[in-house]
């Protein structure tokens, strides 16, 4: 008992399979774009919130911005420690 698929049915089903695969890929791409858009909106909202909080913090500190690096002086200090010495006579 053998099955023989007619060429017209094979083409028909291949076309349907390709359309279904394309639709699934398109739906997945739309979902990814929606997630990316939602993420970018959230990041923008959080950046705005952080900016507002910083402004409020500066106002509460009478205009002093503790995050401003120009308000601080930095000094580098190098400490050298001699671990051992050895004298040689020449």
ZAMARZA-459658 format. One line per 5 residues: for each residue x, y, z of N, C-alpha, C. Coordinates in Angstrom, 2 decimals, decimal comma, always signed. Layout:
// ZAMARZA-459658
X Y Z X Y Z X Y Z  ...
END
This chain:
// ZAMARZA-459658
+0,85 -1,16 +0,00 +0,00 +0,00 +0,00 +0,91 +1,23 +0,00  +0,81 +2,02 -0,97 +1,68 +3,20 -1,04 +0,82 +4,43 -1,25  +1,33 +5,51 -0,72 +0,61 +6,77 -0,86 +1,30 +7,61 -1,92  +0,51 +8,16 -2,76 +1,05 +9,03 -3,79 +0,34 +10,37 -3,68  +1,11 +11,42 -3,41 +0,53 +12,74 -3,28 +0,59 +13,42 -4,64
-0,54 +13,89 -5,03 -0,61 +14,60 -6,31 +0,19 +15,90 -6,21  +0,85 +16,29 -7,28 +1,71 +17,49 -7,30 +0,92 +18,75 -6,96  -0,33 +18,83 -7,37 -1,11 +20,04 -7,10 -1,37 +20,16 -5,60  -1,66 +19,03 -4,93 -1,88 +19,08 -3,48 -0,58 +19,41 -2,76  +0,54 +18,86 -3,26 +1,83 +19,13 -2,64 +2,15 +20,62 -2,70
+1,92 +21,23 -3,85 +2,17 +22,67 -4,00 +1,24 +23,47 -3,11  -0,02 +23,03 -3,06 -1,01 +23,73 -2,24 -0,61 +23,71 -0,76  -0,23 +22,53 -0,27 +0,13 +22,40 +1,15 +1,45 +23,09 +1,44  +2,41 +23,04 +0,52 +3,66 +23,76 +0,71 +3,42 +25,25 +0,82  +2,54 +25,76 -0,04 +2,22 +27,19 +0,00 +1,57 +27,55 +1,33
+0,64 +26,72 +1,78 -0,05 +26,97 +3,05 +0,96 +26,92 +4,21  +1,89 +25,98 +4,17 +2,91 +25,87 +5,23 +3,79 +27,11 +5,25  +4,20 +27,57 +4,08 +5,05 +28,76 +4,00 +4,31 +29,99 +4,52  +3,03 +30,12 +4,16 +2,25 +31,26 +4,64 +2,10 +31,22 +6,15  +1,86 +30,03 +6,69 +1,71 +29,89 +8,14 +3,03 +30,22 +8,85
+4,14 +29,74 +8,33 +5,44 +30,03 +8,92 +5,73 +31,53 +8,86  +5,40 +32,16 +7,74 +5,61 +33,61 +7,61 +4,76 +34,38 +8,60  +3,50 +33,96 +8,76 +2,61 +34,63 +9,71 +3,13 +34,49 +11,14  +3,62 +33,30 +11,49 +4,17 +33,09 +12,84 +5,40 +33,97 +13,07  +6,26 +34,05 +12,06 +7,45 +34,89 +12,18 +7,07 +36,36 +12,30
+6,08 +36,78 +11,52 +5,62 +38,17 +11,58 +5,02 +38,49 +12,95  +4,24 +37,56 +13,49 +3,66 +37,76 +14,83 +4,74 +37,84 +15,89  +5,76 +36,98 +15,78 +6,86 +37,01 +16,74 +7,62 +38,33 +16,66  +7,83 +38,83 +15,44 +8,53 +40,09 +15,26 +7,72 +41,24 +15,84  +6,41 +41,22 +15,63 +5,54 +42,27 +16,20 +5,60 +42,24 +17,72
+5,60 +41,05 +18,30 +5,65 +40,93 +19,76 +6,97 +41,47 +20,29  +8,08 +41,15 +19,61 +9,39 +41,65 +20,04 +9,45 +43,17 +19,94  +8,90 +43,72 +18,88 +8,90 +45,18 +18,72 +8,08 +45,83 +19,81  +6,95 +45,23 +20,16 +6,10 +45,78 +21,22 +6,84 +45,76 +22,55  +7,52 +44,65 +22,84 +8,29 +44,56 +24,08 +9,41 +45,59 +24,11
+10,09 +45,76 +22,99 +11,19 +46,73 +22,92 +10,65 +48,15 +23,13  +9,51 +48,43 +22,52 +8,91 +49,76 +22,67 +8,50 +50,00 +24,13  +7,90 +49,00 +24,75 +7,48 +49,12 +26,14 +8,70 +49,33 +27,05  +9,79 +48,61 +26,78 +11,01 +48,75 +27,55 +11,58 +50,16 +27,41  +11,64 +50,66 +26,18 +12,17 +52,01 +25,96 +11,32 +53,07 +26,65
+10,01 +52,90 +26,65 +9,13 +53,83 +27,35 +9,41 +53,81 +28,85  +9,60 +52,61 +29,39 +9,88 +52,47 +30,82 +11,22 +53,13 +31,18  +12,23 +52,91 +30,35 +13,54 +53,52 +30,60 +13,43 +55,04 +30,57  +12,70 +55,57 +29,58 +12,53 +57,02 +29,49 +11,81 +57,56 +30,71  +10,79 +56,84 +31,17 +10,03 +57,27 +32,34 +10,92 +57,26 +33,59
+11,76 +56,23 +33,72 +12,65 +56,15 +34,88 +13,72 +57,24 +34,84  +14,22 +57,56 +33,65 +15,19 +58,65 +33,52 +14,56 +59,97 +33,94  +13,33 +60,20 +33,53 +12,62 +61,43 +33,90 +12,41 +61,49 +35,41  +12,03 +60,36 +35,98 +11,82 +60,30 +37,44 +13,13 +60,59 +38,18  +14,23 +60,02 +37,71 +15,53 +60,26 +38,34 +15,91 +61,74 +38,24
+15,63 +62,34 +37,10 +15,94 +63,77 +36,92 +15,11 +64,62 +37,90  +13,85 +64,29 +38,06 +12,99 +65,03 +39,00 +13,49 +64,86 +40,43  +13,86 +63,65 +40,79 +14,35 +63,40 +42,14 +15,64 +64,15 +42,41  +16,51 +64,23 +41,40 +17,75 +64,97 +41,57 +17,46 +66,45 +41,80  +16,53 +67,01 +41,01 +16,17 +68,42 +41,19 +15,62 +68,67 +42,59
+14,78 +67,77 +43,08 +14,22 +67,91 +44,43 +15,33 +67,81 +45,49  +16,28 +66,91 +45,27 +17,38 +66,74 +46,21 +18,24 +68,00 +46,29  +18,51 +68,61 +45,13 +19,30 +69,84 +45,10 +18,55 +70,96 +45,82  +17,24 +71,04 +45,61 +16,44 +72,06 +46,31 +16,46 +71,85 +47,82  +16,36 +70,60 +48,25 +16,37 +70,31 +49,68 +17,74 +70,60 +50,31
+18,80 +70,55 +49,51 +20,16 +70,84 +50,00 +20,55 +72,30 +49,76  +19,57 +73,17 +49,63 +19,79 +74,60 +49,43 +20,67 +74,89 +48,20  +20,41 +74,15 +47,13 +21,13 +74,41 +45,88 +22,44 +73,66 +45,74  +22,82 +72,90 +46,73 +24,09 +72,14 +46,67 +23,84 +70,82 +45,96  +24,61 +70,59 +44,90 +24,48 +69,35 +44,13 +25,61 +68,41 +44,54
+25,27 +67,41 +45,34 +26,29 +66,50 +45,85 +26,81 +65,55 +44,77  +26,12 +65,46 +43,64 +26,57 +64,60 +42,54 +27,52 +65,33 +41,60  +27,67 +66,64 +41,76 +28,53 +67,42 +40,88 +29,99 +67,21 +41,28  +30,79 +66,70 +40,36 +32,19 +66,39 +40,66 +33,03 +67,64 +40,89  +32,60 +68,79 +40,41 +33,38 +70,02 +40,61 +33,34 +70,49 +42,05
+32,44 +69,96 +42,85 +32,36 +70,32 +44,27 +33,40 +69,59 +45,11  +34,11 +68,68 +44,51 +35,06 +67,87 +45,25 +36,47 +68,05 +44,68  +37,45 +67,84 +45,54 +38,84 +67,81 +45,08 +39,35 +66,40 +45,29  +40,11 +65,95 +44,33 +40,66 +64,60 +44,44 +42,17 +64,68 +44,56  +42,73 +63,78 +45,32 +44,16 +63,76 +45,52 +44,61 +62,31 +45,42
+45,64 +62,08 +44,59 +46,18 +60,74 +44,47 +47,37 +60,59 +45,39  +47,41 +59,49 +46,11 +48,50 +59,21 +47,03 +49,03 +57,83 +46,68  +50,34 +57,76 +46,49 +50,98 +56,48 +46,21 +51,81 +56,08 +47,42  +51,62 +54,90 +47,91 +52,35 +54,41 +49,07 +53,22 +53,24 +48,60  +54,52 +53,39 +48,80 +55,44 +52,33 +48,42 +55,96 +51,67 +49,68
+55,98 +50,37 +49,69 +56,46 +49,61 +50,84 +57,63 +48,74 +50,37  +58,76 +48,84 +51,07 +59,93 +48,04 +50,74 +59,77 +46,70 +51,45  +59,75 +45,65 +50,67 +59,54 +44,32 +51,24 +60,84 +43,71 +51,74  +61,92 +43,89 +50,99 +63,20 +43,36 +51,46 +64,34 +44,11 +50,77  +65,51 +44,10 +51,44 +66,69 +44,75 +50,86 +67,85 +43,78 +50,92
+68,78 +43,96 +50,01 +69,95 +43,09 +49,98 +71,13 +43,95 +49,58  +72,23 +43,89 +50,34 +73,43 +44,65 +50,02 +74,41 +43,79 +49,28  +75,04 +44,38 +48,26 +76,06 +43,67 +47,50 +77,34 +44,47 +47,55  +78,45 +43,81 +47,75 +79,76 +44,48 +47,74 +80,33 +44,26 +46,35  +80,75 +45,38 +45,72 +81,29 +45,31 +44,38 +82,78 +45,57 +44,39
END
